[in-house]
Amino acid sequence: MPTALPPTALPSAALPSTEESARWRVEADGTLVFPTGLFGDLRVPQGADRAEAERLIARAHVFAAQSLANNTRRAYRVAWERYTAWCADVMNVAPLNGDPGLVGMHLTALADPQPVRRPDGTAIMPKPLARKSIRVALDAIAMAHRWAGLHLPKDHPSIALVFDGILRGRAGEEERKAEPIKRDLLKAMIAATREGPAEGGAHGARDRLLLLVGWGAALRRSELVALDFGDCRESPRGLLVTIGRAKGDQRGEGALVGIERAADPDLDVLKALSDWRLLRDDVDHHAPLFVSLRRNGMPSGQRLTDRSVPDIVAGLVRKADPEAARQAALRGRSFSGHSLRAGFATEAGNAGADLHKVMKHLRHSKPETTAAYLRERDVWATAITGLAFGNPDAQ
């Protein structure tokens, strides 16, 4: 039976508050148990640095709430649950053991799964995880160990060589990516919001603003739905958007992004904001910018969820250009919330925008991340087939 952890038994000189102590316990075998919101109960073995574990777990709830995006937290939780189940069902070991070899074996199991027997005797073959998902699994396992005061070096050969082998073995694997929404398609989607029963209504007004702000500010879907009216400030040049927290912004400093007014009146973000504001009766500094709609088509006041954005985007693409949706599917791609961000970056690059300016607008910390969006521009910049074909305008 678990017993309460006496204050004198705490492994650090700096004792936690009474509220924090109530969340900790020691089991009969001396195992220290730290409940966490992200990884569940972390059972810290005797060999761990318990003083460091105490310090980290005392802050774990804050870190889980602030340092990771919602989607990242969900992905980490799923990865950790998968790992703990594998340790218990397959290896019969505790998940927090600091063994790089065990983690390397788990990554192998994710990349090359074995058939699973059902109770009726039939077998199913699990689908191998994508490279990105395996990387997330490794990051989650390493973070759980770090919180528990255990050192798990991701560069250990038992992990690094296995992971590198997985990447090399799937060098030709193209993970499913978002199809970029370029300017012409964006304009067609804007036009589609004015068609049918939604013409001039709240549904069309909301979706027009969502498209223009998401595209012009190159927002991630979580950033888009987190905006309040107070985060948008009109300027003679366009719209200034304050992003409270962005992926990679671990310090929570936020960012200020400008969406310049478009020469095309159909793409005027200030007009779209004005149209949407007129339909809202809850406009104040803290009111969510994007909300769901009631059955009668009027704004509900309930903040739109990030999971709604892909459905809105994909639905408007199908309405505006069904052939574009079909062609994307043939390439193994899809239109999603990220398509707005990817489309803006692609168009900016094709128009000659400097890499570092695009990088700053997208709030990337690494140039190579931004460069991935500019491949189309770079391909045409170095293309020589026009010369080979004898095109008169080739350079």
Buried (B, 14 or more C-beta within 10 A) or exposed (E): EEEEBEEEEBBEEEEBEEEBBEBBBBEEEEBBBBBBEBBBEBBBBEEBBBBBBBBBBBEBBEBBEEBBBEBBBEBBBBBBEBBBEBBEEEBEEBBBBBBBEBBBBBBBBBBEBEEEEEEEEEEEEEEBBBBEBBBBBBBBBBBBBBBBBBEBBBEBEBBBEBBEBBEEEBEEEEEEBBBBBBBEBBBBBBBBBBEEEBEEBBBBBBBBBBBBBBBBBBBBBBBBBBBBBEBBEEEEEBBBBBBBBBBEBEEEEEBEBBBEBBEEEBBBBBBBBEBBBEBBEEBEEEBBBBBBBEEEEBBBEEBBEBEBBBEBBBBBBBBBBEEBBEEBEEEEBBBBBBBBBBBBBBBBBBEEBEBEEBBEBBBBEEEEEBBEBBEBBEEEEEEEEEEEEEEEEEE
